[in-house]
Amino acid sequence: MQPALIGDIGATNARFALLEDGAITAVDVLEVAAYSSLGDAILAYLERKAGAGLAKPSRGALAVAGPVTGDFLSFTNHPWSFSIAALTRLIGFDRLEVVNDFVAQAMAVPHLGTGDRRQIGGGTPVVGAPVGVIGPGSGLGVSILVPTGAPDGWIPIASEGGHVTLPAVTERETAIIGWLHRGGRDHVSAETLICGPGLASLYAGLSALDGGMAEALGPAEVTARAAAGSDPVAVEAVAIFCALLGTVAGNLALTAGARGGVFVAGGIVPKLGTLFDKSEFRARFVAKGRMRSYLEPIPAYVVTEPFPAFVGLAALMRRSGHG
């Protein structure tokens, strides 16, 4: 069978691979900023693979970081936009499926082995119950996986849950949100602080609240300083990031009835390692007053599989008969 293209397109990186006889091969990661459009990035990838002697696919599936509501799509945190029909013609495909990136992340969950995830805290999943998926990267993705009762029967729910209003629990978090409002932001969403750029905003906000002048740090530098313990502001920024994620993930578990577990994906949390494991994430996940007893049995996992969206896209293509 001719291979199929699969792609996970975020605001920072465009990840591509080929799906051939169920196997994911020829993985390549391109920087989004290096290409003027999604079509250019796909054609560049296909040209590389053709140069390596690989057959050109005629069909594919893409997971994109933005709402998929029709033919014309725009990325939430990047200026790319495209028409699915026009893109299909440009790259010469017979068929191109496009889904939200966290739909693909959610569809990966039933296919993750124990080595592809790490549990944070206690809890045991209820078989056949809904699953929540959340993940900070360049933005904050959210999805829900609903069981149908059929073999491999799951329906992924596309969501823009990363844009819910961010809840503050501590006085420090309330102060940061107030600082953002004073800076001109009228709506502080969960994504405002629980993402890569959000880590940088947390660092700047904490510095400002303490009367200091913040360095212009990127999220990787903030986490590196926190891991080294060399910068108290960075340590606090990462701690608040993890705590806020716990609060929002607990909200997701309650909203979705996700007794099958909540999975934390995205590009940031798996890299935090023990910083995340020892954080307030789990404590804040279950801290819902009288609903603590409902949440405590729900397990939370960090997804450690490096390309979960590819796993989900492969599952979607198999389901549609094109895998």
C-alpha positions in Angstrom: 0.0 0.0 0.0 1.2 3.5 -0.8 2.3 5.5 2.3 0.2 8.2 3.7 1.4 11.6 5.1 0.7 12.4 8.7 1.5 15.8 10.3 1.2 17.5 13.6 1.3 21.2 13.0 1.8 23.6 16.0 2.8 27.2 16.3 6.5 26.4 16.7 7.1 23.1 14.9 5.6 21.2 12.0 6.2 17.5 12.6 5.7 15.1 9.6 6.0 11.4 9.1 4.9 8.7 6.7 2.4 6.0 7.6 3.1 2.7 5.8 1.5 -0.6 6.6 0.6 0.8 10.0 4.2 1.8 10.8 5.2 5.4 11.5 8.4 6.2 9.7 10.5 9.1 8.2 9.8 11.5 11.0 11.0 15.0 10.4 10.5 18.2 12.4 10.5 21.6 10.6 10.4 25.0 12.2 7.2 26.8 11.3 8.9 30.2 11.2 11.1 29.0 8.3 8.1 28.6 5.9 5.6 31.1 4.6 2.7 28.7 4.6 1.7 25.2 5.6 1.8 24.2 1.9 5.4 25.2 1.6 6.3 23.2 4.7 4.5 20.1 3.4 6.1 20.4 -0.1 9.6 20.8 1.5 9.1 17.6 3.6 7.8 15.6 0.6 10.8 16.9 -1.5 13.2 15.7 1.2 11.6 12.3 1.3 11.5 12.0 -2.5 15.3 12.8 -2.5 15.7 9.9 -0.1 14.0 7.6 -2.5 10.7 7.3 -0.7 7.4 7.0 -2.6 5.2 10.1 -2.6 1.9 9.6 -0.7 -1.4 10.5 -2.3 -3.4 10.9 0.9 -2.8 12.1 4.4 -4.1 13.5 7.7 -3.0 16.6 9.6 -3.5 17.7 13.2 -3.5 21.5 13.4 -3.4 23.8 16.4 -6.6 25.6 15.9 -10.4 25.0 15.6 -11.4 22.9 12.6 -14.9 24.3 11.7 -14.9 24.3 7.9 -12.8 24.4 4.8 -10.8 27.6 5.7 -8.7 27.3 8.8 -6.5 29.6 10.8 -3.9 28.7 13.5 -4.6 30.1 16.9 -1.1 31.2 17.8 0.5 31.6 14.4 -0.4 33.6 11.3 -0.7 30.6 8.9 -4.2 30.0 7.4 -5.3 27.7 4.6 -8.1 26.1 2.7 -8.2 22.3 3.0 -9.4 21.9 -0.5 -6.8 24.3 -2.0 -4.0 22.6 0.1 -5.1 19.2 -1.1 -4.8 20.4 -4.7 -1.5 22.1 -4.1 0.2 19.0 -2.7 -1.4 16.7 -5.3 -3.3 14.5 -2.9 -6.5 12.5 -3.5 -7.6 12.9 0.1 -6.6 15.0 3.1 -8.2 14.8 6.5 -7.6 17.7 8.9 -8.5 17.6 12.7 -7.7 19.6 15.7 -4.3 18.7 17.2 -5.8 17.6 20.5 -8.3 15.4 18.7 -5.3 13.5 17.5 -3.7 13.6 21.0 -6.9 12.2 22.4 -7.1 9.4 19.9 -3.6 8.3 20.8 -4.6 7.6 24.4 -6.1 4.1 23.9 -3.0 3.1 22.1 -0.4 4.2 24.6 1.4 1.5 26.5 2.6 1.8 30.1 6.0 2.9 28.8 4.4 5.9 27.0 3.0 7.5 30.1 4.0 8.3 33.7 1.4 8.4 36.5 1.3 11.4 38.9 -0.2 10.5 42.2 -2.7 7.8 42.9 -5.9 6.6 41.3 -7.1 3.8 39.0 -8.9 4.3 35.7 -12.5 3.2 35.3 -12.7 1.0 32.2 -15.2 2.5 29.7 -15.3 5.9 31.3 -14.5 9.2 29.5 -10.9 10.4 29.4 -9.6 14.0 29.5 -6.6 15.2 27.6 -4.8 18.5 28.3 -1.5 19.8 27.2 0.6 23.1 27.3 2.8 23.8 24.4 2.8 27.1 22.4 -0.8 27.1 23.5 -3.0 25.0 25.8 -4.9 22.1 24.1 -7.9 20.3 25.6 -9.9 17.4 24.4 -12.2 14.7 25.7 -12.4 11.1 24.7 -15.9 9.5 25.0 -16.3 5.7 24.8 -19.0 4.2 22.6 -18.9 0.6 23.9 -17.7 -0.8 20.6 -14.3 -2.4 20.1 -11.8 0.5 19.7 -14.9 2.7 20.0 -14.0 6.2 21.1 -15.3 9.5 19.9 -12.8 12.5 20.4 -14.5 15.8 21.2 -12.8 18.8 19.7 -12.5 21.6 22.2 -11.2 25.1 22.7 -11.1 24.5 26.5 -7.7 26.1 26.8 -9.5 29.5 26.4 -11.7 29.1 29.5 -11.2 31.9 32.1 -8.2 31.2 34.3 -9.2 30.6 38.0 -6.9 31.9 40.7 -6.6 30.0 44.0 -3.9 31.8 45.9 -3.3 35.5 46.5 -0.2 35.4 44.4 -2.1 34.0 41.4 -4.8 36.7 41.9 -2.1 39.3 41.9 -0.6 38.0 38.7 -4.0 38.1 37.0 -4.5 41.6 38.3 -1.1 42.6 36.8 -2.1 41.2 33.5 -5.4 43.2 33.6 -3.5 46.4 34.4 -1.3 45.7 31.4 -4.4 45.8 29.2 -5.5 42.2 28.9 -9.3 42.1 29.4 -9.6 38.3 29.4 -7.0 36.1 31.1 -7.6 32.6 29.8 -6.0 29.4 31.1 -3.8 29.5 28.0 -2.6 33.0 28.9 -0.3 31.5 31.6 -0.4 27.7 31.1 1.7 27.5 27.9 5.3 28.3 26.8 4.7 32.0 26.4 2.8 31.9 29.7 5.9 30.7 31.5 7.6 33.8 30.3 4.7 36.0 31.4 4.7 34.4 34.8 8.4 35.2 35.2 7.8 38.8 34.1 4.7 39.2 36.3 6.4 37.8 39.4 9.4 40.1 38.9 7.1 43.1 38.5 5.1 42.2 41.6 8.3 42.0 43.6 9.5 45.4 42.3 12.2 44.1 40.1 13.1 44.4 36.4 12.5 41.1 34.7 15.0 39.8 32.2 13.4 38.9 28.8 13.6 35.1 29.2 12.0 32.5 27.0 10.2 29.5 28.5 13.2 27.2 28.0 15.4 29.5 30.0 12.8 29.9 32.8 12.6 26.1 33.2 16.3 25.6 33.0 16.9 28.1 35.8 14.1 26.5 37.8 15.6 23.0 37.4 19.0 24.3 38.4 17.5 26.2 41.4 19.6 29.2 40.4 16.8 31.8 40.1 14.0 32.0 42.8 11.7 33.8 40.4 12.0 31.0 37.9 11.4 28.4 40.6 8.2 30.2 41.6 7.1 30.7 38.0 7.3 26.9 37.3 5.7 26.1 40.6 2.7 28.3 39.8 2.5 27.0 36.2 2.2 23.4 37.5 -0.3 24.4 40.2 -2.5 26.3 37.7 -2.4 23.3 35.4 -3.5 21.1 38.2 -6.5 23.3 38.9 -7.6 23.5 35.2 -7.0 19.7 34.8 -9.2 19.0 37.8 -11.9 21.3 36.3 -11.6 19.2 33.1 -12.0 16.0 35.0 -15.2 17.2 36.7 -16.7 18.7 33.5 -16.0 15.6 31.4 -16.6 13.0 34.1 -13.2 11.7 33.2 -13.0 8.8 35.5 -10.9 7.0 32.8 -8.1 9.4 33.7 -6.6 12.7 32.7 -3.6 12.7 30.4 -1.2 15.7 30.3 0.4 16.0 26.9 2.2 18.8 25.0 5.8 19.8 24.7 6.5 21.3 28.1 5.4 19.1 31.0 7.3 15.9 29.9 10.5 18.0 29.9 9.9 19.3 33.5 10.6 15.8 35.0 10.8 15.9 38.8 9.9 19.6 38.8 6.4 18.5 37.8 6.3 15.3 39.7 7.1 17.1 43.0 4.9 20.1 42.2 1.4 21.0 43.5 -0.2 19.7 40.3 -1.8 16.6 42.0 -2.8 18.5 45.1 -4.5 21.2 43.1 -6.1 18.6 40.8 -8.1 17.1 43.7 -8.6 20.3 45.7 -12.3 20.7 44.8 -13.9 20.8 48.3 -16.6 18.2 48.7 -15.8 16.8 45.2 -12.3 15.7 46.4 -13.6 12.2 47.0 -14.8 12.1 43.3 -11.4 13.3 42.0 -9.0 11.3 44.2 -9.6 8.0 42.4 -9.0 9.6 39.0 -5.5 9.0 37.8 -3.4 11.6 36.0 -0.7 10.7 33.6 2.1 12.6 31.8 2.3 11.4 28.2 6.0 10.5 27.5 5.5 9.2 23.9 7.4 11.7 21.8 4.9 11.9 18.9 1.5 11.1 20.4 -0.4 13.0 17.6 1.1 10.6 15.0 -0.3 7.7 17.0 -3.7 9.3 17.1 -3.6 10.2 13.4 -2.7 6.6 12.5 -5.7 5.4 14.5 -8.0 7.9 12.8 -6.8 6.8 9.4 -7.3 3.1 10.2 -10.8 3.9 11.4 -11.5 5.7 8.1 -10.0 2.8 6.1 -7.0 4.7 4.8 -4.4 3.7 7.3 
